[in-house]
Amino acid sequence: MSGIVAGGIVVLAVTVIGAAVIGAERGFPGPGATDVAWHAAAALLVLAAQIYADKRRGFASFFGCLVVFSVAGYLLWAQWWN
């Protein structure tokens, strides 16, 4: 399940980065540099945590999955719902 969430965060980050690039090229407001930085950092952190979780067993794997869900939840709360 955490792999699906990690993939979703990566797709979301690519979408936000794409919207920022297209917005800048066409002269309409899009996500700013702060939003792009939050999404890119979250995507990198989630990918690292998911790779860590995939290569471990037991509590270490659970901890990696917990990081994925925590970072994804915080990103959605801080950047989309707040």
N, C-alpha and C positions, 0 to 999 in steps of 0.2 A: 504494500500500500504506500509506503514512503517513497518508493521509486516513482510511482505515478505522480505523487505530489511534487517531487523533485523535478520531474519532467515538465509538469505544468508551470512551475516557477521559471524554468529556463525558457519555455515558450512565451510566457508573459514578459520576461525581460527582453527577449528578442523583439516582441511586438512593441514594447515601449520605446526601445532604441530605434526601431524602424519608424515609428510615429514621430519621434524627435527629428530624425534625419529628413523625412519627407516634409515635415513642418518647416524646417529651416530652409530647405530647397525651394519650397513653394510660397514662403512668406506668410504662413498662417501660424497662430500660436499652437504649440504642442507641449508635450511634457518638457520641463526645464532640466537643466543639468543635475539638479539635486534629485529629481525623480529618477533620472537615468542612472545616476550613481547608486541610489538605494537598490534599484532592481538588479543592476549588474553585480553589486556586492552580495546581495542575497542569493543570486543564482550561483555565483562561485562558491559561496559558503555551503549552500545546499548540495551542490554537486560533490564537494569534498566530503561532506558528512555522509552522503549516500554511498560513495565509493568506500569510505571507511566501514560503514555498516555492512556492506556487501562482502567485505573481506574478513570480517570477524564473526565470532559466534558468541552466544550468551549475552551477558550484560553489556559488553562492549558494542555488540550489534544493536541492542536495544537503545543504548545511549546515542548512537549515530542516528537512529530513526527518530529519537526524541528531539535531537537537534534539528532535523529536517522539518518536523511538524512545528516546532517552536519558531524557527526562522520564518517559515511560510505564514504562520498565523500572525506573527508580528508585522511582517511586510504587508499583508493584506489589511490588517487593522490600521497601521500607521499611514499607509499610502493611499488606501482606497476607501476605508470606512470612516476615518477620522476627519 
